[in-house]
Amino acid sequence: MKMNMVGWFEIPVADMDRAKKFYETVFQIDINVHDFGGLLMGWFPDRGQVPGANGTLIKQESYIPSKEGTLIYFNCEDVDNELSRIVEAGGSIYLKKTQISPEYGYMGVFIDTEGNRIALHSRA
């Protein structure tokens, strides 16, 4: 298979409106919410034919927010930009900007308003 392994992600939420506001504030984006018969999905913007997986916020009884599960990374220009908006948006900083290595750049981790542990990655 000649593609990256991750093709889609879903972030569980307990309160779609609260989570939507949080992620829109932190990443300065618009999230469109769709209701599929009680399954709510808040789609992150699709940027077209560029590297990286796309995904959604998701609210349904079988999806339970957690900071213990799988960790996903959002790419950004500088981890500090998004981290600077986390607390005001209602989340908390779990790991401040930390260098992975000179070759791989930096990471930071936050807890969102739903209790999920989410990471950020940047080269600078």
C-alpha positions as YAML, in Angstrom:
chain: A
units: angstrom
residues:
- id: 1
  name: MET
  ca: [0.00, 0.00, 0.00]
- id: 2
  name: LYS
  ca: [1.54, 3.32, -1.10]
- id: 3
  name: MET
  ca: [-0.03, 5.74, 1.36]
- id: 4
  name: ASN
  ca: [0.25, 6.74, 4.98]
- id: 5
  name: MET
  ca: [-1.40, 4.30, 7.38]
- id: 6
  name: VAL
  ca: [-3.85, 6.75, 8.97]
- id: 7
  name: GLY
  ca: [-6.74, 7.74, 6.76]
- id: 8
  name: TRP
  ca: [-9.30, 9.15, 9.22]
- id: 9
  name: PHE
  ca: [-9.69, 10.02, 12.89]
- id: 10
  name: GLU
  ca: [-12.61, 10.58, 15.24]
- id: 11
  name: ILE
  ca: [-12.40, 12.50, 18.52]
- id: 12
  name: PRO
  ca: [-15.17, 11.52, 20.98]
- id: 13
  name: VAL
  ca: [-17.13, 14.37, 22.57]
- id: 14
  name: ALA
  ca: [-19.78, 14.58, 25.29]
- id: 15
  name: ASP
  ca: [-20.97, 18.07, 24.31]
- id: 16
  name: MET
  ca: [-20.70, 18.87, 20.58]
- id: 17
  name: ASP
  ca: [-21.29, 22.62, 20.96]
- id: 18
  name: ARG
  ca: [-18.62, 22.95, 23.64]
- id: 19
  name: ALA
  ca: [-16.10, 20.83, 21.70]
- id: 20
  name: LYS
  ca: [-16.83, 22.67, 18.44]
- id: 21
  name: LYS
  ca: [-16.22, 26.03, 20.10]
- id: 22
  name: PHE
  ca: [-12.99, 24.76, 21.71]
- id: 23
  name: TYR
  ca: [-11.44, 23.42, 18.49]
- id: 24
  name: GLU
  ca: [-12.59, 26.42, 16.43]
- id: 25
  name: THR
  ca: [-10.96, 28.74, 18.96]
- id: 26
  name: VAL
  ca: [-7.70, 26.82, 19.30]
- id: 27
  name: PHE
  ca: [-7.13, 26.19, 15.58]
- id: 28
  name: GLN
  ca: [-8.99, 29.26, 14.26]
- id: 29
  name: ILE
  ca: [-11.11, 27.17, 11.89]
- id: 30
  name: ASP
  ca: [-14.79, 26.47, 11.20]
- id: 31
  name: ILE
  ca: [-16.22, 23.05, 12.01]
- id: 32
  name: ASN
  ca: [-19.44, 21.98, 10.26]
- id: 33
  name: VAL
  ca: [-21.70, 19.72, 12.35]
- id: 34
  name: HIS
  ca: [-23.84, 17.09, 10.63]
- id: 35
  name: ASP
  ca: [-26.55, 14.98, 12.27]
- id: 36
  name: PHE
  ca: [-26.83, 11.45, 10.89]
- id: 37
  name: GLY
  ca: [-29.91, 10.25, 12.74]
- id: 38
  name: GLY
  ca: [-28.56, 11.05, 16.20]
- id: 39
  name: LEU
  ca: [-24.89, 10.49, 15.35]
- id: 40
  name: LEU
  ca: [-23.35, 13.98, 15.44]
- id: 41
  name: MET
  ca: [-20.17, 14.61, 13.49]
- id: 42
  name: GLY
  ca: [-18.24, 17.89, 13.50]
- id: 43
  name: TRP
  ca: [-16.03, 17.79, 10.43]
- id: 44
  name: PHE
  ca: [-12.61, 19.43, 10.49]
- id: 45
  name: PRO
  ca: [-11.93, 21.45, 7.31]
- id: 46
  name: ASP
  ca: [-10.82, 19.43, 4.28]
- id: 47
  name: ARG
  ca: [-7.79, 21.13, 2.76]
- id: 48
  name: GLY
  ca: [-7.83, 19.12, -0.42]
- id: 49
  name: GLN
  ca: [-4.95, 17.12, -1.86]
- id: 50
  name: VAL
  ca: [-2.38, 17.73, 0.88]
- id: 51
  name: PRO
  ca: [-0.59, 15.27, 3.19]
- id: 52
  name: GLY
  ca: [-2.28, 14.17, 6.40]
- id: 53
  name: ALA
  ca: [-5.48, 12.51, 7.54]
- id: 54
  name: ASN
  ca: [-8.81, 14.26, 7.92]
- id: 55
  name: GLY
  ca: [-11.26, 13.63, 10.72]
- id: 56
  name: THR
  ca: [-14.15, 14.67, 12.89]
- id: 57
  name: LEU
  ca: [-15.49, 15.33, 16.33]
- id: 58
  name: ILE
  ca: [-18.05, 12.64, 17.07]
- id: 59
  name: LYS
  ca: [-20.92, 12.38, 19.58]
- id: 60
  name: GLN
  ca: [-22.69, 9.08, 20.00]
- id: 61
  name: GLU
  ca: [-23.23, 6.92, 23.08]
- id: 62
  name: SER
  ca: [-20.56, 4.37, 22.14]
- id: 63
  name: TYR
  ca: [-17.85, 7.08, 21.87]
- id: 64
  name: ILE
  ca: [-16.39, 7.98, 25.27]
- id: 65
  name: PRO
  ca: [-13.84, 10.80, 25.65]
- id: 66
  name: SER
  ca: [-10.59, 9.69, 27.31]
- id: 67
  name: LYS
  ca: [-7.05, 10.88, 27.93]
- id: 68
  name: GLU
  ca: [-5.78, 7.30, 28.26]
- id: 69
  name: GLY
  ca: [-6.42, 6.08, 24.71]
- id: 70
  name: THR
  ca: [-4.85, 6.66, 21.34]
- id: 71
  name: LEU
  ca: [-2.98, 9.92, 20.87]
- id: 72
  name: ILE
  ca: [-3.43, 11.87, 17.65]
- id: 73
  name: TYR
  ca: [-1.21, 14.74, 16.51]
- id: 74
  name: PHE
  ca: [-2.39, 17.89, 14.76]
- id: 75
  name: ASN
  ca: [0.23, 19.54, 12.54]
- id: 76
  name: CYS
  ca: [0.74, 23.26, 13.00]
- id: 77
  name: GLU
  ca: [3.23, 26.02, 12.14]
- id: 78
  name: ASP
  ca: [4.39, 26.44, 15.75]
- id: 79
  name: VAL
  ca: [3.05, 24.40, 18.67]
- id: 80
  name: ASP
  ca: [3.12, 27.51, 20.88]
- id: 81
  name: ASN
  ca: [0.48, 29.25, 18.72]
- id: 82
  name: GLU
  ca: [-2.21, 26.66, 19.47]
- id: 83
  name: LEU
  ca: [-1.03, 26.04, 23.05]
- id: 84
  name: SER
  ca: [-1.46, 29.78, 23.75]
- id: 85
  name: ARG
  ca: [-5.20, 29.45, 23.09]
- id: 86
  name: ILE
  ca: [-5.90, 26.20, 25.00]
- id: 87
  name: VAL
  ca: [-6.63, 27.51, 28.50]
- id: 88
  name: GLU
  ca: [-8.80, 30.43, 27.35]
- id: 89
  name: ALA
  ca: [-10.79, 27.99, 25.19]
- id: 90
  name: GLY
  ca: [-11.50, 25.78, 28.24]
- id: 91
  name: GLY
  ca: [-8.78, 23.12, 27.99]
- id: 92
  name: SER
  ca: [-5.56, 22.53, 29.88]
- id: 93
  name: ILE
  ca: [-1.91, 22.11, 28.96]
- id: 94
  name: TYR
  ca: [-0.69, 18.56, 29.54]
- id: 95
  name: LEU
  ca: [2.83, 18.98, 28.10]
- id: 96
  name: LYS
  ca: [4.26, 22.36, 27.06]
- id: 97
  name: LYS
  ca: [6.21, 22.73, 23.81]
- id: 98
  name: THR
  ca: [9.00, 20.15, 23.95]
- id: 99
  name: GLN
  ca: [11.67, 19.36, 21.39]
- id: 100
  name: ILE
  ca: [11.47, 15.82, 20.03]
- id: 101
  name: SER
  ca: [14.81, 16.18, 18.23]
- id: 102
  name: PRO
  ca: [16.41, 18.66, 15.81]
- id: 103
  name: GLU
  ca: [15.29, 16.44, 12.89]
- id: 104
  name: TYR
  ca: [11.67, 15.96, 14.01]
- id: 105
  name: GLY
  ca: [10.82, 19.27, 15.61]
- id: 106
  name: TYR
  ca: [8.52, 19.90, 18.56]
- id: 107
  name: MET
  ca: [5.43, 18.56, 20.26]
- id: 108
  name: GLY
  ca: [2.97, 19.72, 22.88]
- id: 109
  name: VAL
  ca: [-0.03, 17.99, 24.44]
- id: 110
  name: PHE
  ca: [-3.33, 19.34, 25.78]
- id: 111
  name: ILE
  ca: [-6.53, 18.06, 27.36]
- id: 112
  name: ASP
  ca: [-9.60, 19.31, 25.47]
- id: 113
  name: THR
  ca: [-12.93, 20.34, 26.99]
- id: 114
  name: GLU
  ca: [-14.17, 16.76, 26.68]
- id: 115
  name: GLY
  ca: [-11.26, 15.15, 28.54]
- id: 116
  name: ASN
  ca: [-9.35, 13.88, 25.48]
- id: 117
  name: ARG
  ca: [-5.55, 14.02, 25.35]
- id: 118
  name: ILE
  ca: [-4.52, 15.56, 22.01]
- id: 119
  name: ALA
  ca: [-1.02, 16.37, 20.68]
- id: 120
  name: LEU
  ca: [0.41, 19.08, 18.44]
- id: 121
  name: HIS
  ca: [3.46, 18.84, 16.18]
- id: 122
  name: SER
  ca: [5.53, 21.50, 14.43]
- id: 123
  name: ARG
  ca: [8.96, 21.74, 12.84]
- id: 124
  name: ALA
  ca: [9.63, 25.12, 14.48]
...
